[in-house]
Amino acid sequence: MEWPLVIFTIALQLACGLALAVTLIDKKSRSVTPKMVRILGIAIFPLTAVGILSSLLHLGNPLHAANSLRHLGVSWLSREILFSGIFAFAALIYSYFWFKERQSNRVLLGSITTILGLISIVTSSMIYLLPSQAAWNSGWVPMSFLGTALLLGAFGALVLGNLDFSHKSSRILVCLSVLGGLALIVSAVWMLSGLGQVVEDEVATQRLQRALHLITNQYAIWFGLYVLLACVLPFTVMFKYWNGSQVSGSNEAPVATAKGTISSIYTMLFIAVLIGTVIGRALMYVVGVGTLPPF
């Protein structure tokens, strides 16, 4: 089953992205930190834990998971498990700092946690770069992983923490969201281009053509939803934050925000973007194995 891997990769990338976004917010507005940002900081470790626990469901015998660490020198899977565990430990400490509202060295700890998370994401993406799997053996996979982390983390912090942000903090989150969204767009185009190529191995070419046919025909609606929710929708919200009333005034001016209905709308927007990234990750397995991950 691939759904545990979908949950694992998305959860860790969201956690890493939130660590980056929350750390930047903390650095720019340490005197007054919005309540929702503290909640997002606390959520980093639980998200990481959910991802790691879900990955164990993919193993034939979860009790033997530690055996995967035996081949660190040659196996990207072993490295992924190692760095994911280190990232989880750092996320635990970082979330604890937010829970206890400790400001001392919190920015430094957040920076370390983010770096470890990025290393974990890169090692995770390298598992799929296999010469025998032509559809995955390309740079669009790591770009998709990193883009998802930036988009979910920055966009989530921007819309869910839509309280008292300074002009500068909001602009930073918008920039990170734009980079994440652009990375997903480029990775999608890169993927389609790769699937349409003709390689020397005739069998590999046939598999690529089969994958391209699935994405553009049988799963075309799902691919369209992915592009709409994970790429187009975030950009419309980002544009509003960049030019609209959410970002206005001087660098010290708080962001004008209404509560209640508006907060609910922003929450639904984040859920929609999250669903879009999950669809995109599931389609990655369509490209590789020919079907959506079974429930």
C-alpha positions in Angstrom: 0.0 0.0 0.0 1.3 3.5 -0.9 -1.1 5.6 1.1 1.1 5.3 4.2 4.0 6.7 2.1 1.8 9.6 0.8 0.9 10.5 4.4 4.5 10.1 5.6 6.0 12.3 2.9 3.3 15.0 3.1 3.3 15.1 6.9 7.1 15.5 7.2 7.2 18.1 4.4 4.4 20.1 6.1 6.2 19.9 9.4 9.5 21.0 7.9 7.7 23.9 6.1 6.0 25.0 9.2 9.3 24.9 11.1 10.8 27.2 8.5 7.8 29.6 8.5 7.4 29.7 12.2 11.1 30.3 12.8 11.0 33.2 10.3 8.0 34.7 12.0 9.5 34.2 15.4 12.7 36.0 14.2 10.8 39.0 12.8 8.2 39.5 15.6 9.7 38.0 18.7 8.2 40.7 21.0 4.6 39.8 20.1 3.9 36.3 18.6 0.4 35.6 17.5 -1.4 32.9 19.4 -2.0 30.8 16.3 1.7 30.8 15.4 2.4 29.2 18.8 -0.2 26.5 18.0 1.5 25.9 14.7 4.9 25.6 16.4 3.5 23.1 18.9 2.0 21.1 16.0 5.3 20.5 14.2 6.2 17.4 16.3 2.8 15.8 16.2 2.8 16.1 12.4 6.2 14.6 12.3 5.1 11.7 14.6 2.0 11.0 12.4 4.2 10.8 9.3 6.7 8.5 10.9 4.1 6.2 12.4 2.2 6.0 9.1 5.4 5.0 7.3 5.7 2.0 9.6 2.4 0.7 8.1 4.2 0.3 4.8 6.7 -2.2 6.4 6.0 -5.9 6.4 7.1 -6.1 10.0 7.3 -2.7 11.7 9.2 -4.2 14.7 12.1 -4.8 12.3 12.3 -1.2 11.2 15.6 -0.6 13.0 17.2 -3.2 10.6 16.9 -0.6 7.8 19.7 1.4 9.4 22.3 -1.2 8.7 23.1 0.1 5.2 23.7 3.9 5.7 26.7 3.8 3.4 24.8 2.5 0.3 21.1 2.9 1.0 19.1 6.1 0.7 16.3 4.3 2.6 18.6 3.9 5.6 19.6 7.5 5.4 16.0 8.6 5.2 15.1 6.7 8.3 18.1 8.1 10.1 17.5 11.7 9.2 13.7 11.4 9.7 14.4 10.2 13.2 16.8 13.0 13.9 14.4 15.6 12.5 11.6 14.1 14.7 13.8 14.5 17.8 14.6 18.1 17.0 10.9 18.8 16.2 10.0 17.4 19.6 12.4 19.8 21.4 11.3 22.7 19.2 7.6 22.1 19.8 8.3 21.8 23.5 9.9 25.2 23.5 6.7 26.7 21.9 4.5 24.8 24.4 6.5 26.2 27.3 6.8 29.6 25.5 10.5 29.7 25.9 12.1 32.3 23.7 15.7 31.8 24.6 17.6 30.1 21.6 14.2 29.2 20.0 15.1 30.8 16.7 18.4 28.9 16.6 16.6 25.6 17.5 14.0 26.3 14.8 16.7 26.9 12.2 18.4 23.6 13.1 15.1 21.8 13.0 14.4 23.2 9.6 17.8 22.2 8.2 17.4 18.7 9.5 13.9 18.6 7.9 15.2 19.7 4.6 17.9 17.0 4.7 15.3 14.4 5.5 13.2 15.6 2.6 16.1 15.4 0.1 17.1 11.9 1.3 13.5 10.8 1.1 13.2 12.0 -2.5 16.5 10.3 -3.5 14.9 6.9 -2.8 12.8 7.3 -5.9 15.6 8.2 -8.3 16.1 4.7 -9.6 17.7 3.9 -13.0 15.1 1.0 -13.3 12.2 3.5 -12.8 12.5 5.9 -15.6 9.4 7.8 -14.7 10.8 8.7 -11.2 14.5 8.9 -12.1 14.4 12.7 -12.7 14.8 16.0 -10.8 11.1 16.6 -10.8 10.7 14.3 -7.8 13.0 16.2 -5.3 11.7 19.5 -6.7 8.1 18.4 -5.9 9.1 17.3 -2.4 10.8 20.6 -1.6 8.1 22.7 -3.3 5.4 20.9 -1.2 7.3 21.7 2.0 7.7 25.4 1.1 4.1 25.8 -0.1 2.3 24.0 2.8 4.5 25.5 5.5 4.5 29.1 4.3 0.9 29.1 3.0 -0.3 27.3 6.2 1.4 29.8 8.5 0.1 32.7 6.3 -3.6 31.8 6.3 -3.9 29.9 9.5 -1.8 32.4 11.5 -3.7 35.3 10.0 -3.3 37.5 13.1 -1.2 40.5 13.8 1.5 39.8 11.2 3.9 42.6 10.3 4.2 43.8 6.7 7.6 42.2 6.5 6.6 38.8 7.9 3.7 38.5 5.6 5.8 39.3 2.6 8.4 36.7 3.5 5.7 34.0 3.8 4.2 35.1 0.5 7.6 34.8 -1.2 8.1 31.3 0.2 4.6 30.3 -0.9 5.3 31.6 -4.4 8.6 29.7 -4.6 6.8 26.5 -3.4 4.0 26.9 -5.9 6.4 27.6 -8.8 8.4 24.5 -7.8 5.3 22.4 -8.0 4.3 23.9 -11.4 7.8 23.3 -12.8 7.9 19.8 -11.4 4.5 19.0 -13.0 5.7 20.3 -16.4 9.0 18.5 -16.0 7.2 15.3 -15.2 5.0 15.5 -18.3 8.0 16.3 -20.4 9.9 13.4 -19.0 7.0 11.0 -19.6 6.9 12.0 -23.2 10.5 11.3 -24.0 11.8 8.3 -25.9 14.7 6.5 -24.3 17.1 3.8 -25.6 15.3 1.1 -23.6 12.2 0.2 -25.5 10.5 -1.3 -22.4 11.2 1.9 -20.4 9.8 4.0 -23.3 6.6 1.9 -23.2 6.3 2.4 -19.5 6.8 6.1 -19.9 4.1 6.3 -22.6 1.8 4.2 -20.4 2.3 6.6 -17.5 1.7 9.6 -19.7 -1.5 8.1 -21.0 -2.8 7.5 -17.5 -2.0 11.0 -16.3 -3.5 12.7 -19.4 -6.5 10.4 -19.8 -7.7 8.1 -17.0 -6.5 10.4 -14.2 -6.7 13.7 -16.1 -9.4 15.0 -13.8 -7.3 14.2 -10.7 -4.3 15.9 -12.4 -6.4 18.9 -13.1 -7.5 19.1 -9.5 -3.9 18.9 -8.4 -2.9 21.8 -10.6 -6.0 23.8 -9.5 -5.7 23.3 -5.8 -2.0 23.1 -5.3 -0.8 25.6 -7.9 -3.6 28.0 -9.1 -5.5 28.5 -5.8 -2.5 29.4 -3.7 -1.4 32.0 -6.2 -4.7 33.8 -6.1 -4.5 34.1 -2.3 -0.9 35.1 -2.4 -1.7 37.9 -4.8 -4.4 39.2 -2.4 -1.9 39.2 0.5 0.7 40.9 -1.6 -1.5 43.7 -2.9 -4.6 43.6 -0.9 -5.7 44.8 2.6 -4.0 41.9 4.4 -0.7 43.5 3.7 -0.7 47.2 4.1 0.9 50.1 5.9 4.4 50.4 7.3 6.7 47.6 8.4 5.5 47.9 11.9 1.8 48.1 11.1 -0.2 45.0 12.0 -2.0 43.1 9.4 -5.7 44.0 9.3 -7.7 40.8 9.8 -11.3 39.9 10.6 -12.0 36.9 12.7 -14.9 34.4 12.6 -16.0 33.9 9.0 -12.8 35.1 7.4 -10.7 32.8 9.5 -13.0 29.9 8.6 -12.5 30.7 4.9 -8.8 30.7 5.2 -8.8 27.4 7.1 -10.8 25.9 4.2 -8.4 27.4 1.7 -5.5 25.6 3.5 -7.4 22.3 3.6 -8.1 22.7 -0.2 -4.3 23.3 -0.9 -3.4 20.3 1.4 -5.8 18.1 -0.5 -4.3 19.2 -3.7 -0.8 18.3 -2.6 -2.1 14.9 -1.4 -3.6 14.3 -4.8 -0.3 15.3 -6.5 1.7 12.9 -4.3 -0.8 10.1 -5.0 -0.4 10.8 -8.8 3.3 10.3 -8.3 2.6 6.7 -7.5 0.4 6.5 -10.6 3.4 7.5 -12.6 5.5 4.9 -11.0 3.3 1.9 -10.5 0.4 2.6 -12.8 -2.5 3.0 -10.3 -3.6 5.2 -7.5 -2.5 4.0 -4.1 -5.2 1.5 -2.8 -7.1 2.3 0.3 
